[in-house]
Amino acid sequence: MQKYNYPILLIVFFLILNSCETNSQERKNPYLLGADLSYINEMEDCGGAYYKDLQKKDPYQLFAEEGNNLVRIRLWHSPKWTNYSTLNDVKKSISRAKAKGMPVLLDFHYSDNWADPAHQIIPEAWSGIKDVKVLGDSLYNYTYQTLSLLNKEGLAPEYVQIGNETNTEILMEKPTAENGPTDWQRNASLFQRGIDAVNSFNRDNGLAIKKMLHVAQPDEAKEWFEKAYQNGLSDFDWIGLSYYPNWSKFDLSQLAETVSFLKNKYNKEIIIVETGYPYSFRNFDQAGNVLGEGSDLPGYPASKEGQLSFMIDLTSSVIKAGGKGVVYWEAAWISTPCETQWGKGSHWENAAFFDANNSNEALPVFRFYKHNYDMEENTIINSTKQN
C-alpha cells in the first residue's frame, strides 16, 4: 500500500482552496449593474410572464441569476390613478428583490405621478403649501416615515434617490414650462430636507443608506451640480444620471467626459441610473413606442445584437471614466392587456429585456451583466458588431 504524507496534502489542499476563493472574489463583479423592475408586479397581475430557454421564470430570480446586483424601485406619494408604485406595492417589490439577494435603490418621485424634467408636480397632500419651511418639513417627515415603515419589515433600501430626474425645481404646482427659472434657494433647501431625513434615519437606526441626486441627461449635469454646490447642496453620496441617446446631445465619448468631470470635481460616486435601447422598432401592441424610429445610434442598430452592444459599450465607457455602473430602465416592462395612461399594452416592449415576438423569451442583452469590463479588449463587443 502506497504511503501518503497527509499533513502536506492537507496544506496543499487548503492552498488550492484559498486560491480558488481568491480567484472567485477577483472575478466577482465590482460594479453596480442593475435594472428598474418597478413594473413587474403589475405585469404579472396583468397576465404577463417571463421566460428563459422556453422555461417560465420568476423574473427576480432570473435577474439575480443573470448577474443583476441592484434593483431600482420607484415610489409615488399617493396616486389615485393606479394601485402600483404605492408604498404597499414597493414593499412587495423590495421583499422580492431582497429574497434573491439583490440590493435596492428606492426612487422617491415626491409626486403622485411620473416626475421628470417636464413634470415635478407636488403631491396633492402638500398642494397649496407656500411656506418653504413647512413644505420642507413635510418632505422630511414623509421620507423618514417611509424608511421607518420599510425598516420595520426588514425592507430598508441600500440607496435612496432624493427625487427623480430633478433637472428643474421640485414640488411645483404646475408643469415645468409654466414656472420660469429655478429658485435655487428654495430648491436646495427642499433637497436638503430629504437628505436630512435619510441622515437622521441612518443615525437613529444604525444604518448607512446612501443618498443620490438624479439629473436627466449628461448635457445638463455640469450646470445643475454647479448650481447645487453654489447653494450649499453637497451632503450626498451618489450622482445619478439618465442617458437616453435619442434625448441627449452627447455621444458615448462625451458622456464619459462628463462622468470623469463630475467624479473629479465633486468626489462622488457616479452611476447611469436610467438608460434604454430598442432591440426593434416594431410596435407589438396598441401602445405607441417611446423609443421609436430615430432613437438608435450609429453603429448600434435596433436589433438584439445592437441592444447588447450598446449596453456593453455604454457600461464600459462609464466604468473607464470612473463611474460605478449602469441601471437599465424598465427591463421588464413587457406587453400585456392592461392599459397605461396613454394606451393599451406597453410603451417599452421593444426596448425591454424580453422578446415580444417570441413569448417574452430573455434576450441576449442579459449578457451585459456578466461581461468583464476590466479586460483590455472587449471581445464581446467586437463579436456582436459583426453579427
C-alpha positions in Angstrom: 0.0 0.0 0.0 1.4 3.4 -1.0 2.1 5.8 1.9 1.0 9.4 1.8 2.2 12.4 3.7 -1.2 13.6 4.9 -0.2 16.9 6.6 1.5 18.1 3.4 -1.6 17.0 1.3 -3.8 19.0 3.7 -1.7 22.1 3.3 -1.7 21.8 -0.5 -5.5 21.3 -0.4 -6.1 24.4 1.6 -3.7 26.4 -0.5 -5.6 25.4 -3.6 -9.0 26.1 -2.0 -7.8 29.6 -0.9 -6.5 30.2 -4.4 -9.9 29.3 -5.9 -11.8 31.5 -3.4 -9.4 34.4 -4.2 -9.9 34.0 -7.9 -13.7 33.8 -7.4 -13.6 37.0 -5.5 -11.4 38.6 -8.2 -14.0 37.6 -10.8 -16.9 38.9 -8.7 -18.4 42.0 -10.5 -17.2 45.1 -8.6 -19.7 47.4 -10.4 -23.4 48.1 -9.9 -25.2 46.7 -12.9 -28.9 46.9 -12.3 -32.4 47.3 -13.6 -35.5 49.2 -12.7 -38.1 46.5 -12.0 -40.9 48.7 -10.8 -43.4 47.3 -13.4 -43.1 43.6 -12.6 -45.9 43.3 -10.1 -48.3 45.0 -12.4 -47.2 43.0 -15.4 -47.7 39.7 -13.6 -51.1 40.8 -12.3 -52.0 41.6 -15.9 -51.1 38.1 -17.0 -47.5 38.7 -18.2 -44.9 36.1 -17.8 -41.1 35.9 -18.4 -39.1 33.1 -20.0 -35.6 31.8 -20.3 -34.8 28.9 -22.6 -38.6 28.4 -23.1 -39.0 27.9 -19.3 -41.2 30.3 -17.3 -39.1 32.1 -14.7 -39.7 34.2 -11.6 -38.3 37.5 -13.0 -36.5 38.4 -9.8 -34.8 35.0 -9.8 -33.9 35.4 -13.4 -32.3 38.8 -13.0 -30.4 37.6 -10.0 -29.1 34.5 -11.8 -28.0 36.7 -14.8 -25.9 38.9 -12.6 -28.2 41.9 -11.8 -26.9 43.3 -8.5 -29.1 46.4 -8.0 -32.9 46.7 -8.2 -34.4 50.2 -8.6 -37.9 50.7 -7.4 -40.0 53.9 -7.8 -42.4 55.3 -5.2 -45.2 57.7 -5.8 -46.7 59.6 -2.8 -50.5 58.9 -3.1 -51.5 58.1 -6.6 -55.2 57.9 -7.2 -54.9 56.5 -10.8 -53.0 53.3 -10.0 -52.5 50.7 -7.3 -48.8 50.3 -8.2 -45.7 52.1 -7.1 -47.5 52.8 -3.9 -45.9 52.0 -0.5 -47.6 48.6 -0.3 -46.5 47.7 -3.9 -43.0 48.9 -3.1 -42.9 46.7 -0.1 -43.7 43.7 -2.2 -41.1 44.6 -4.8 -38.3 45.2 -2.2 -39.2 42.0 -0.5 -38.9 40.1 -3.8 -35.5 41.7 -4.6 -34.0 41.1 -1.1 -35.2 37.5 -1.2 -33.0 37.0 -4.2 -30.0 38.8 -2.6 -30.2 42.0 -4.6 -29.7 45.4 -3.0 -32.3 48.1 -3.6 -32.3 51.7 -4.8 -35.6 53.4 -3.7 -36.6 56.2 -6.1 -38.7 58.9 -4.3 -40.6 60.7 -7.0 -42.1 63.1 -4.5 -45.2 63.3 -6.7 -48.4 61.3 -7.2 -47.4 60.7 -10.8 -44.4 60.5 -13.1 -41.7 63.0 -12.1 -39.3 64.1 -14.9 -37.7 67.3 -16.2 -41.1 68.5 -17.5 -43.1 67.4 -14.5 -42.1 68.0 -10.9 -45.7 68.2 -9.6 -46.2 68.4 -5.9 -48.2 65.6 -4.2 -51.9 66.6 -3.7 -51.4 66.1 0.0 -48.9 69.0 0.1 -50.5 71.2 -2.6 -51.1 74.8 -1.6 -48.2 74.9 1.0 -46.4 78.1 0.2 -44.1 78.2 3.3 -40.9 76.6 2.2 -40.0 75.5 5.8 -43.4 73.8 6.2 -43.0 72.1 2.8 -39.5 71.0 3.7 -40.8 69.6 7.0 -43.4 67.7 5.1 -40.8 66.2 2.8 -38.6 65.3 5.7 -41.3 63.6 7.7 -42.6 61.7 4.7 -39.1 60.4 3.8 -38.2 59.5 7.4 -41.6 57.8 8.0 -41.4 55.8 4.7 -37.9 54.5 5.6 -39.1 53.6 9.1 -42.1 51.7 7.8 -39.9 49.8 5.4 -37.3 49.1 8.1 -39.8 47.7 10.5 -40.4 44.9 7.9 -36.7 44.4 7.2 -37.0 46.2 3.9 -34.8 49.3 4.3 -33.1 50.1 0.9 -29.4 50.4 0.5 -29.7 53.5 -1.6 -32.2 56.3 -1.8 -32.9 58.8 -4.6 -34.0 62.2 -3.4 -36.2 62.9 -6.3 -36.4 61.7 -9.9 -34.9 63.5 -12.9 -34.9 66.7 -11.0 -33.4 69.0 -13.7 -36.0 71.6 -12.7 -37.4 72.9 -9.5 -39.1 70.2 -7.4 -42.5 70.2 -5.7 -44.2 72.7 -8.1 -47.9 73.3 -8.7 -47.6 73.4 -12.5 -45.6 71.7 -15.2 -42.0 73.0 -15.6 -42.6 75.2 -18.7 -45.1 77.3 -16.7 -42.9 78.0 -13.7 -40.0 80.1 -15.1 -36.4 79.8 -13.9 -35.5 77.6 -10.9 -35.4 79.3 -7.5 -32.3 77.6 -6.3 -32.5 78.9 -2.7 -35.9 77.2 -2.4 -34.8 74.2 -4.4 -31.7 73.5 -2.4 -33.5 73.8 0.9 -36.1 71.2 -0.1 -33.4 68.7 -1.4 -31.5 69.3 1.9 -34.6 68.3 3.9 -34.8 65.0 2.1 -31.1 64.4 2.7 -31.5 65.4 6.4 -34.3 62.8 6.7 -32.0 60.0 5.4 -29.2 61.2 7.6 -31.4 61.2 10.7 -32.9 57.8 9.9 -29.4 56.3 9.4 -28.2 57.8 12.8 -31.3 56.6 14.6 -31.2 53.1 13.2 -27.5 52.4 12.8 -27.8 52.1 9.1 -25.8 53.6 6.2 -28.3 54.2 3.4 -26.5 56.1 0.6 -28.1 59.3 -0.8 -28.4 60.0 -4.5 -29.3 63.1 -6.5 -30.6 62.3 -10.1 -30.5 64.5 -13.2 -31.7 63.5 -16.6 -29.1 63.6 -19.4 -25.4 64.4 -19.0 -25.9 67.5 -21.1 -27.4 69.4 -18.2 -25.4 67.7 -15.3 -22.4 70.1 -15.1 -24.5 73.2 -14.8 -27.0 71.6 -12.4 -24.4 70.4 -9.9 -22.5 73.7 -10.1 -25.7 75.5 -9.1 -26.4 72.9 -6.4 -23.0 73.4 -4.8 -23.3 77.2 -5.1 -26.4 76.9 -2.9 -24.8 74.6 -0.3 -26.2 71.3 -1.6 -23.3 68.9 -1.2 -24.2 66.3 1.5 -24.9 63.4 -0.7 -23.0 60.3 -1.8 -24.0 59.5 -5.4 -24.7 61.3 -8.6 -27.3 59.5 -10.8 -27.7 60.4 -14.5 -30.2 59.3 -17.1 -28.7 58.7 -20.5 -31.1 58.1 -23.4 -29.3 58.7 -26.8 -32.4 60.0 -28.5 -32.9 62.8 -26.0 -29.2 63.6 -25.4 -26.9 65.8 -27.4 -23.9 63.7 -26.2 -22.4 60.5 -27.7 -20.7 57.9 -25.5 -17.3 59.8 -25.5 -19.0 63.0 -24.3 -20.9 61.1 -21.7 -17.6 59.6 -20.5 -16.1 63.0 -20.3 -19.0 64.2 -18.2 -18.7 61.3 -15.8 -15.0 61.9 -15.4 -15.5 65.6 -14.8 -18.2 65.1 -12.2 -16.2 62.4 -10.4 -13.1 64.5 -10.2 -14.7 67.8 -9.3 -17.2 66.6 -6.7 -15.6 63.3 -5.5 -19.0 61.5 -5.6 -19.8 58.0 -7.0 -21.3 58.3 -10.5 -23.9 55.9 -12.0 -26.1 55.9 -15.0 -29.3 55.3 -13.2 -31.5 55.2 -16.3 -30.9 54.1 -19.8 -32.7 52.1 -22.6 -32.2 50.9 -26.1 -34.5 49.3 -28.6 -33.9 45.8 -30.0 -36.6 46.5 -32.6 -38.7 49.5 -33.9 -41.7 47.3 -34.3 -44.8 48.2 -32.3 -46.1 44.9 -30.9 -49.3 46.3 -29.3 -51.6 49.3 -29.3 -49.4 51.4 -27.0 -47.0 53.6 -29.0 -43.3 53.0 -28.5 -41.4 55.6 -26.6 -38.2 54.6 -28.4 -39.4 54.6 -32.0 -37.6 55.3 -35.3 -34.6 57.5 -34.9 -33.9 56.5 -31.3 -30.8 54.5 -32.3 -27.2 55.5 -32.5 -24.8 55.0 -35.5 -23.1 51.6 -35.1 -25.8 50.2 -32.9 -28.8 49.0 -35.0 -32.2 48.4 -33.4 -31.6 44.7 -33.1 -30.9 42.1 -30.4 -27.2 42.4 -31.1 -27.3 46.2 -31.3 -29.0 46.4 -27.9 -26.4 44.2 -26.3 -23.5 46.1 -27.9 -24.9 49.4 -26.8 -25.2 48.2 -23.2 -21.7 46.8 -23.1 -20.1 49.9 -24.7 -22.1 52.3 -22.6 -21.2 50.4 -19.4 -17.5 50.2 -20.5 -17.4 53.9 -21.2 -18.9 54.8 -17.8 -16.6 52.5 -15.9 -13.4 53.6 -17.7 -14.4 57.2 -16.9 -14.5 56.4 -13.2 -18.2 55.6 -12.9 -19.6 52.7 -10.8 -22.2 51.2 -13.2 -25.4 51.3 -15.1 -29.1 50.7 -14.4 -31.4 49.8 -17.2 -34.8 51.5 -17.1 -37.8 49.1 -17.2 -36.1 46.0 -18.4 -39.3 44.0 -17.6 -42.0 46.3 -18.9 -43.4 43.7 -21.3 -46.7 44.0 -23.3 -49.9 42.8 -21.5 -53.6 43.5 -22.0 -53.6 46.2 -19.3 -53.7 49.9 -20.0 -51.4 52.8 -19.2 -52.5 56.4 -19.1 -51.7 56.6 -22.8 -52.6 53.3 -24.4 -53.2 49.5 -24.1 -50.1 47.4 -23.7 -46.5 48.6 -23.1 -44.7 51.6 -24.4 -41.4 49.9 -23.9 -41.9 46.3 -25.0 -39.5 46.9 -28.0 -36.8 48.0 -25.5 -37.3 45.6 -22.7 -35.0 42.6 -22.0 -37.6 40.1 -23.3 -38.5 39.3 -26.9 -42.1 40.5 -27.6 -42.1 38.5 -30.8 -41.1 35.2 -29.0 -43.2 34.7 -25.9 -41.2 37.1 -23.8 -38.0 35.0 -24.1 -35.0 36.5 -22.5 -32.9 38.5 -24.9 -29.1 38.5 -25.4 -28.8 41.8 -23.7 -28.8 39.9 -20.4 -25.1 39.1 -21.2 -24.1 42.7 -20.4 -24.3 41.8 -16.7 -21.5 39.2 -16.9 -19.2 41.0 -19.3 -15.7 41.5 -17.8 -15.3 45.3 -18.0 -11.7 45.1 -16.7 -10.5 43.3 -19.8 -8.0 45.1 -22.1 -10.2 44.2 -25.1 -13.9 43.9 -25.3 -14.2 40.7 -27.4 -17.9 40.5 -26.8 -18.4 44.0 -28.4 -16.4 43.0 -31.4 -18.3 39.8 -31.9 -21.8 41.4 -31.6 -21.0 44.2 -34.0 -20.0 41.6 -36.6 -23.4 39.9 -36.5 
